[in-house]
Amino acid sequence: FAHRHQSRDANDLSGTGPAISVAGAANFGGPFDSASSAGFDFKQNIWQVIDNFTWIAGDHSFKAGFDAQFVKDERTTTQIQRYNFPTVDAYLAARSGANRFSYSTFQQLIGPRDFEMSTRLYSFFAQDDWRVTPEVKLLYGVRYDLYDYPSGDPAAPSELSRDFPIDKNNIGPRVGVAWTLGSDRRTVLRASTGIMYDQPLLAAFENAVQQNGTRSVTISLGPAAAGAPAFPDVVSSAAGITRPTQSIFAIDPDFKTMRTIQSNIQVDRALGHDFSAQIGFV
């Protein structure tokens, strides 16, 4: 079991109220200017079970095993609240009450701040290490990887955000040989090749779940916009406010897990009793 936890909180030395930025002069106020400021929280729990089994029978050494991981992610975004002023005089006018709309823009996060997702990762393999003759050993096997990603949102406006593809044909065969050459048995040829599958970054699916057009969005209002607050108030309701057009982050329906074909060959030659030379290609 592995646990990761990172958070940021306001403290006794933090400013109060919305964050304030005065162009070319200062940044102060409450620490709520970005998604990872005070109030941000990141948790990840990973349960993993691994078991490998080996059975030796004559010239064969059979091995099989599995790896199962269960990942739970939880996030909380800062409640962004930020006033941007073009000049010091504009800020002083808002602070004194002479002109509470002297700011250039006001930004605030609208919508749910919390998010969670669950992912399951499975791997299975079986192989045989076969000593064909005293000079030749052959290893062959196969591995299968299945990555069960989080679910999409059936109510999302984009079809690409409603369900995420799961690549289920990640079958990776591999074969290798070790061959002792010559009557003096001082030279060994080794070679292997196999297909390996990468584990995609879960951050891509996290972005796809959070940026599907239905969740939170940061609004940016000018002082004359409908629903714009008077400094230092914040928006209490999104009613009457025009939400900005949202960009959607999605997973390609034809997404395939990245794979590589990894091959190598090398020759080892014993030199006397204490040294050896090796040449190889990968």
N, C-alpha and C positions, 0 to 999 in steps of 0.2 A: 504494500500500500504506500502510495506517495501522495503528499499533500502540498500544494503551493497556495500561498495566500499573500496578497499585496493590497494595501489600502492607503488612502490619504485622508486625513481628517483635519478639520479646523481645530485650533487650540487657543489657549489664553492670549497668545501673542498675535493671533490672526486678526485681520481687519473685519469689520462688520458690514452688513448690507451687501448690495450688488458689487461686483468688480467694477472698477473705474479706470479708464485709460484716457489720459490727456496727451494728445499727439505731441511728440517731441519733448515732453516734460516728465511725466510720471505715470506709474501704474500702481494702484493701491485699492483699498476697499476690501471686500470679502474675497477669499480665494476660490472664486467660482467662474473663472474666465475660460476654461477649456474642459473637454470631456474627461480628462484625467486629473482634475484639480480636487479640492476637498469634496468628500462624498464618494469619490471613486473607490470601487472595490473589485478585486479579482480573486476568484477561488477556483481551484481545480483539484479534483480528487481522482486518482487513478488506482484502480484495483487490477492486479495482474496475477494470472495463474500460469505457470510453466511446468511442464513435465516431459522428460525424455526417458525413453526406455531402450536398453540395449540387450540384444540376445546373441550370444556367440555360439555358433554351431559349425564345427569342422573348420573349413577354410572361409566361412562366411561370418561377418559381423553385421547383423541387422540392427538398425536404429530407427526409431520413430518417435514423434513427439508433437506437442501442440503448445500454442501460446495464445492466451485469451486476455484481452485488455478491455476494461470498461472505464470510460472517461466521462466525468461529469464536470461541466463548465458552468460557472455562475459569474455574472458581471453586473455591476451597478455603475451607471454613468453619473457624473457630476450634474447637479441641477444648475446648468449654465445660466448666469444672469450677469450681463455686462453692459455698461454705458460707455460709449466712445464720444469724447469731446474733441473738437478741432483745435481749441486754444484754451489757455488758462483762464482767460476772461469769460469764455463760454461756460466753463465749469463753475466759476465763482458766481455767475449770474444764476445758474440752476441751484446752487447750494444756498444762496441767499433768498431764493424764492422770487427774484425779479423776473426770471424767465425759466420756468421749469422744463421747457422744451428746447433749450439751447444746445442740446446734444446733436451729434450728426447721425448716429445709429444706436439702437438698443437691440441686444441679442438675448434670446432666452430659449431654453430647451422646452419643447412642448411634446407631451406624450409620455409613455412608460419609460422609466429609467432602468428597470431590472430586466435581465435576460438570462436564460439558461438553455443548455442543450446537452444531449447525451450521445455518445459515440461508442460503438463496439468494434473492436479490431480482433480478427481471428487469423491464426496461421497454423498450418499442419504440414508435416513432412514425413517422408519415409525414404530410407536409403539402405544400400547393401555395400559393404566393403569386402570384396571377394579376392582372396589370394588365389589367382588362377594357377600359377606355377611359383616355384621359389623365386623366379626372376620378375614376375609380372603380377601387379596388383591392380584391380579394377574397382572403381567406386562409381556407382550410378544411383540416381534417386530423383525424387520429384517433391516440389513444395507447392502449397496452395495458400494464397492469401485472400481474405475477404474482409473488406472494410465497410461496415454498416454505418452509414453516415446519419446525421440528424435528419429529422423530418422537416419538410417545408410547411408553409402555411396554406391550407386549402383555400383560404379566403383572399389570398394575395391577388392584386390586380394583374400581375404578370404571370402567365402560365409557367414561365421558367422558375418562378419562386414557389410554386405549389408543391413540387416534388423534386428531389435531387436524384440523379442517376447513380446506380450502384454497379460498378464494374465487377462482374461475377466470374470472369474467365481468366483469372490471374494464376495460371498454371505455369510453374517454372521447373522444367526438367534440367538436370545437370549430370555431367559425366566426367570422370577423371581417370588417369592412368599413371602408374609409376613403374618404370621398366629399367631393370639393371642390365647394362650392356657389357659385352666382352667377357672373356674367360677370367680376367683378373677381378671382375666385379667391383671396379673402382669408379665406374661411370654410371650415372643414373639420369634417365630422361623422365621428366614429369610434364604432364599437360592436362588441362581441364577447360571446360566451357560450360556455361549455364546461363539461364535467364533469371534475372533478379528484378523484383518489383519494389518500387519506392512507396513509402507511406506519404500520401499527400498532406500538405499542411492543413490542419483543422481550422486555421484562421480564415481560409477561403470560405469555408462553410459558415463560420461565425459571421463573416461579413454578409453572406448571402441571406442568412436568417434575419439579421438586424436591419439590413438595407433592402427591404422588399416592398417599400412604398406604403406600408400600413403602420409602421411603428413611429418612434419619436423623430422629431425634426427640429433643427435650430432655426427659429424665425429671426429675421433681421428687419427692424422697423425704423423708418425715418420718423422724425417728430410730427410730420403731417399725415402719417399713415393711419388708417382706421385701426382703433384699438391701441394706439401707441400710448404708453404710460407717461405720467408726469414724474420727473425725477424727485425722489429716489424710489418711486413705486415700481412694482413689477407686474407682469400680466397675470391675472388671477384666473382668467378663462380665455380659451381660444375662440370663443364665439365672436363672429364678426371679423376675425382676422384671416386674411388670405394667406394660406400656406404656400411656401415656395415650391416650385416644381422639384420633385425629388429624383435623384439619380438612383437607379436600381442596380444592385450588384447581384449577378446570377451565375449559376454554374451551367456550362454548355451541356445540352442534352447528350452530346456525343463524347462527353468526357471519358477518357480512359486513363487508368493508372499508369504512370510513367514506368517504363521498363528499360533495362539495359541487357545486352548480351555481353557477358564478361568472359574473356578467354585468355589463357596464358600458356606459355611453353618455356621450359628452362632445362638446362643441362648442368649437372654437377659432376666435377671431376676431382677425386682425391689426389692430393699432391703430398707424397710421403705419409707420415703418421700424424702430422699436426696441422696441415693446411689443406684447403680445397679451393677450387676456382668455380665460379658460377657465371653463366650467361643466360639471359632470359628475355622474353618479349611478352608484354601485357597489352 
